[in-house]
């Protein structure tokens, strides 16, 4: 949902940008080159046959980019539209300016309205990469034109461009800070809600007290150790790990806290909790991006797990990590039907599950992070754990 929302915003911004670009482009080109040819800074003699011929090429290229842009937007490849549009404009405009001024007696005038629109409206994409792209691109355009026409007045539009680019970056910076503040506020609220839900689950099943936090800490530690993810990519993974057992709220207390062996029917009910949990967070923005963690954390490498009986690489990678973390903490925690195992015994059992219950490569990684997991467990059992520089209070007493 989050990805879809961002794509829609990118699509809307791109469509608005296209309208602004082409309206200004065609109005400016018609006024500047055709309706008012007698401007004081215009030189009819400078408009050579080659220049006129190229202007048809320029218009043809820019018009051809319209259906291409529409096609890419429909194919959900919106990100590339603005780059292709700007590159087409940049290339044709460089050649046009060189052909016009190279043999002209006129000095170089300022840039045009299209560039003004491009620079000042770039922040609507809230994208540093694109803003840098157009700024560097336009600077390169003036440098190339200046090299060919050898006119020092080219420095004037360069100065204007630098000022406009500065304004654009200020706007972009404010947009980014505002978005960052909103995201931080949302994350804080989401974390509070998640911990509130976990507290309810722990009231229902006191034996799982602290389990969710420790599993999330173990899983985060292993995910970071893979060096496959940026910290920002693991933010909602952490929340999904906290909620990996949320579906147990739907399990009757008589089954959840039963001290004896479960019957086949009771075990079948237990096995519904990943599906129920996944359904519960399906519409939660952010966490829903990691729904497979909740849905598949009880799958086994050999295909004998649940709910779908996935095997090997078909199991989502982060769900495989969560499976190791969940099993380790379950074994080292007391349950209604058995006492906690010693860490050494739990370590041995995790290794025994290599290639059957767990991803073989993750078990090799588990051997490396095991000392850190022991420290995480000790720290949590004292009441708190530090993650990413933030103090996260543990609900365990």
C-alpha positions in Angstrom: 0.0 0.0 0.0 2.8 2.4 0.9 4.5 1.6 -2.4 1.3 2.1 -4.4 0.6 5.4 -2.6 4.1 6.7 -3.5 3.7 5.6 -7.1 0.4 7.5 -7.3 2.0 10.7 -5.9 4.8 10.4 -8.4 2.3 9.9 -11.2 0.3 13.0 -10.2 3.5 15.1 -9.9 4.7 13.9 -13.3 1.4 14.7 -15.0 1.4 18.2 -13.5 5.0 18.7 -14.5 4.2 17.6 -18.1 1.4 20.1 -18.4 3.5 22.9 -17.0 6.5 22.0 -19.2 4.6 21.7 -22.5 2.3 24.7 -22.0 5.3 27.0 -21.2 7.5 25.3 -23.8 5.1 25.8 -26.7 3.8 29.3 -25.6 7.4 30.5 -25.1 8.7 29.0 -28.4 5.8 30.5 -30.4 6.1 33.9 -28.8 9.8 34.1 -28.9 10.6 32.7 -32.3 7.5 33.5 -34.4 5.0 36.1 -33.1 7.6 38.6 -32.0 10.6 38.3 -34.3 11.4 42.0 -34.0 12.6 41.8 -30.4 15.6 44.1 -29.9 17.8 41.1 -29.0 16.6 39.2 -32.1 18.6 38.9 -35.2 16.7 37.7 -38.3 20.0 37.3 -40.2 21.3 34.9 -37.5 18.4 32.5 -38.1 20.1 30.4 -40.8 18.4 27.8 -42.9 20.1 25.1 -40.8 18.7 26.7 -37.6 15.2 26.7 -39.1 15.5 23.1 -40.2 16.7 22.1 -36.8 13.8 23.8 -35.0 11.4 21.4 -36.9 13.6 18.6 -35.6 13.5 20.1 -32.0 9.7 20.4 -32.1 9.4 16.9 -33.5 11.5 15.4 -30.7 9.6 17.2 -28.0 6.2 16.3 -29.5 7.3 12.7 -29.9 8.1 12.6 -26.1 4.5 13.2 -25.3 3.1 9.8 -26.3 6.2 8.1 -24.9 5.6 9.8 -21.6 2.0 8.8 -21.6 3.0 5.2 -22.4 5.6 5.1 -19.6 3.1 6.5 -17.1 0.5 3.8 -18.0 3.2 1.1 -17.6 4.0 2.4 -14.1 7.4 3.6 -15.2 6.7 7.1 -14.1 10.1 7.7 -12.5 11.9 7.8 -15.8 9.6 10.2 -17.6 11.0 13.4 -16.1 14.5 12.4 -16.9 13.8 11.5 -20.5 11.8 14.7 -21.0 14.6 16.9 -19.6 17.3 15.1 -21.5 15.4 15.5 -24.8 15.0 19.2 -24.0 18.6 19.6 -22.9 20.0 18.0 -26.0 17.9 19.9 -28.6 18.2 23.2 -26.8 22.0 23.0 -26.7 22.2 22.5 -30.4 19.6 25.1 -31.1 21.4 27.8 -29.1 24.7 27.0 -30.7 23.3 27.1 -34.2 21.6 30.5 -33.5 24.4 32.3 -31.8 27.5 30.8 -33.3 27.7 33.1 -36.3 25.5 35.9 -34.9 26.7 39.4 -34.1 24.3 39.5 -31.1 25.5 38.8 -27.6 24.0 35.9 -25.7 20.8 36.7 -23.9 19.4 34.9 -20.8 17.9 31.4 -20.8 14.2 30.8 -21.3 11.0 30.3 -19.4 11.1 26.6 -19.8 14.2 26.4 -17.7 12.7 28.6 -15.1 9.7 26.2 -14.8 12.0 23.1 -14.7 14.2 24.5 -12.0 11.5 26.0 -9.7 9.1 23.1 -10.0 11.6 20.3 -9.5 11.0 20.2 -5.7 7.4 18.9 -6.4 9.0 15.4 -6.9 10.7 15.7 -3.5 13.7 14.0 -5.1 17.3 15.2 -4.5 18.6 13.1 -7.4 16.4 14.8 -10.0 17.1 18.3 -8.6 20.8 17.7 -8.8 20.3 16.2 -12.3 18.6 19.3 -13.8 20.9 21.8 -12.0 24.0 20.1 -13.3 22.4 19.5 -16.7 21.5 23.2 -17.2 24.9 24.3 -16.0 26.5 21.9 -18.5 24.3 23.4 -21.2 25.5 26.9 -20.7 29.1 25.8 -20.4 28.9 24.0 -23.8 27.1 26.9 -25.4 29.7 29.3 -24.0 32.6 27.2 -25.3 31.1 27.3 -28.9 30.0 30.9 -29.1 32.8 32.4 -27.0 30.7 35.1 -25.3 31.4 36.1 -21.7 27.8 37.2 -21.2 27.0 33.5 -20.9 28.0 34.0 -17.2 24.8 36.0 -16.7 22.3 33.2 -17.2 24.7 30.9 -15.3 24.4 33.3 -12.3 20.6 33.4 -12.6 20.5 29.6 -12.8 22.6 29.3 -9.6 20.2 31.7 -7.8 17.1 29.8 -9.0 18.7 26.5 -8.1 19.5 27.7 -4.6 15.8 28.7 -4.2 14.8 25.3 -5.5 17.1 23.5 -3.1 15.7 25.6 -0.2 12.2 24.6 -1.1 13.2 20.9 -1.5 15.0 21.0 1.9 11.9 22.3 3.6 9.7 19.7 1.9 12.1 16.9 3.0 12.2 18.2 6.6 8.4 18.4 6.7 8.1 14.8 5.4 10.7 13.6 7.8 8.8 15.3 10.7 5.6 13.7 9.6 7.2 10.3 9.3 8.9 10.5 12.7 5.5 11.5 14.3 3.8 8.6 12.5 6.5 6.1 13.5 6.2 7.2 17.2 2.5 6.8 17.1 2.8 3.5 15.3 5.3 2.2 17.9 3.0 3.2 20.7 0.1 1.3 19.1 2.2 -1.7 18.4 3.5 -1.9 22.0 -0.1 -1.4 23.3 -1.2 -4.4 21.2 1.7 -6.5 22.4 0.8 -5.6 26.0 -2.7 -7.0 25.4 -1.3 -10.2 23.9 1.0 -10.6 27.0 -2.0 -10.1 29.3 -3.7 -12.9 27.4 -0.6 -15.2 27.6 1.8 -14.1 30.4 4.3 -16.8 29.4 5.1 -14.8 26.2 6.0 -11.7 28.2 9.0 -10.0 26.5 9.0 -12.6 23.7 8.0 -10.2 20.9 10.6 -7.6 21.8 13.4 -10.2 22.1 12.4 -11.8 18.8 12.4 -8.4 17.1 15.8 -7.6 18.6 17.3 -10.9 17.5 15.9 -10.7 14.0 17.0 -7.1 13.6 20.5 -8.1 14.6 20.7 -10.9 12.1 19.1 -8.8 9.3 21.7 -6.1 9.9 24.5 -8.8 9.9 23.5 -9.9 6.4 24.5 -6.4 5.2 21.8 -6.6 2.6 19.6 -3.9 4.0 19.8 -0.2 4.8 18.6 0.8 8.3 15.6 2.6 6.8 14.5 -0.6 5.0 14.4 -2.5 8.4 12.3 0.0 10.3 8.9 -1.5 9.5 10.5 -5.0 9.6 11.1 -4.3 13.3 7.4 -3.5 13.9 6.4 -6.6 11.9 8.6 -8.8 14.1 7.0 -7.2 17.2 3.6 -8.3 15.9 4.6 -11.7 14.5 2.4 -13.5 17.1 -0.5 -11.0 17.1 -2.8 -13.6 15.5 -2.7 -15.4 18.9 -5.3 -13.0 20.2 -7.7 -15.1 18.3 -6.6 -18.4 20.0 -8.7 -19.5 23.0 -7.0 -19.1 26.4 -7.6 -22.7 27.2 -5.4 -23.7 24.2 -2.8 -20.9 24.5 -2.0 -21.6 28.2 -2.6 -25.4 28.2 0.1 -27.1 30.3 -0.3 -30.5 28.6 0.2 -31.8 25.1 -2.1 -30.2 22.5 -4.5 -32.4 20.6 -4.4 -32.4 16.8 -7.5 -30.2 16.7 -6.0 -27.7 19.2 -2.7 -27.6 17.2 -4.7 -26.9 14.0 -6.2 -23.9 15.8 -2.7 -22.7 16.9 -1.6 -22.9 13.3 -4.1 -20.3 12.3 -2.4 -17.5 14.1 0.0 -16.5 11.3 -3.0 -16.1 8.8 -5.1 -14.2 11.4 -2.1 -12.0 12.3 -1.3 -11.2 8.6 -4.9 -10.3 8.0 -5.0 -8.0 11.0 -2.1 -5.8 9.7 -2.9 -6.0 6.0 -4.2 -2.4 5.9 -1.6 -0.9 8.2 0.6 1.4 6.1 4.3 0.5 6.4 4.0 -2.7 8.4 1.9 -4.3 5.6 5.0 -4.1 3.4 6.4 -6.8 5.7 3.3 -8.9 5.9 5.2 -12.0 4.9 7.1 -11.9 8.2 3.9 -12.4 10.1 2.4 -14.8 7.6 5.4 -17.1 6.9 7.5 -17.1 10.1 6.5 -20.7 10.9 7.4 -22.1 7.5 10.3 -24.6 7.4 13.2 -25.0 5.0 12.1 -28.6 4.3 8.5 -27.5 3.5 7.0 -29.1 6.6 5.9 -25.8 8.1 2.7 -23.8 8.0 0.5 -22.1 6.8 1.5 -22.7 3.2 4.2 -25.4 3.4 6.7 -23.3 1.5 10.2 -24.7 1.2 13.7 -23.4 0.6 14.1 -20.1 -1.2 10.3 -19.8 -1.7 10.1 -18.6 1.9 10.6 -14.9 2.1 14.0 -14.0 3.3 13.0 -11.9 6.3 10.5 -14.5 7.3 13.4 -17.1 7.4 15.3 -14.7 9.7 12.3 -14.3 12.0 11.8 -18.1 12.1 15.3 -18.5 13.6 14.8 -15.7 16.1 11.4 -16.9 17.1 12.5 -20.5 17.6 15.6 -19.5 19.6 13.6 -17.3 22.0 10.8 -19.8 22.3 13.3 -22.4 23.5 15.0 -20.1 26.0 11.8 -18.9 27.5 9.5 -20.6 30.0 6.2 -21.9 28.6 3.1 -23.3 30.3 4.0 -26.8 29.2 7.8 -26.7 29.9 10.6 -24.7 31.5 13.1 -22.7 29.5 16.1 -24.5 28.0 19.7 -23.4 28.7 21.2 -21.2 26.0 23.8 -23.9 25.1 21.0 -26.5 24.5 18.9 -24.0 22.5 22.1 -23.2 20.4 22.7 -26.9 19.7 19.0 -27.4 18.7 19.2 -24.4 16.3 22.3 -25.9 14.7 20.5 -29.3 14.4 17.8 -27.7 12.5 20.1 -26.5 9.7 18.8 -27.5 6.3 15.6 -29.0 7.8 13.9 -26.4 9.8 16.1 -23.4 9.0 17.9 -21.8 6.0 21.5 -23.4 6.1 23.2 -20.0 5.3 21.3 -18.2 8.1 22.5 -20.9 10.6 26.1 -20.1 9.6 25.3 -16.5 10.3 23.6 -17.5 13.5 26.9 -18.9 14.7 28.5 -15.5 14.3 25.7 -13.4 16.0 25.0 -15.9 18.8 27.3 -14.0 21.3 25.4 -10.8 20.5 22.1 -12.7 21.0 23.1 -13.8 24.4 23.9 -10.1 25.3 20.6 -9.0 23.9 18.7 -11.5 26.0 20.6 -10.5 29.2 19.9 -6.8 28.5 16.3 -7.4 27.8 15.8 -9.4 30.9 17.2 -6.4 32.9 14.4 -4.3 31.5 15.5 -2.4 28.4 17.4 -2.7 25.1 19.1 0.0 23.0 18.3 -0.1 19.3 19.6 2.5 16.8 20.5 4.9 19.6 16.9 4.9 21.0 15.9 3.5 24.4 13.1 1.0 24.0 11.5 0.1 27.3 10.8 -3.6 27.8 7.4 -4.6 29.1 9.1 -7.4 31.1 9.2 -6.9 34.9 
